């Protein structure tokens, strides 16, 4: 119900708890709303156009850098040590 309400309210993207059952339930609810006519296919087409436009503005993610991750972890450890003294 929350997913359908969000789409009806104008949301193009939904943040659903990572629990796979919740994702499937949200998808099924939106699909049923489209099949029943509660949400128009045109509404979804408009969403897809907006999502594609947004995706063109995003950059590729940086490559995973274990050395940088280790350095940041060390900085965090040092900061926590400083805070807890």
PyMOL commands that set and color helices and strands:
alter all, ss='L'
color gray80, all
select helices_A, chain A and resi 2-8+20-36+41-57+66-83
alter helices_A, ss='H'
color red, helices_A
deselect
rebuild
show_as cartoon
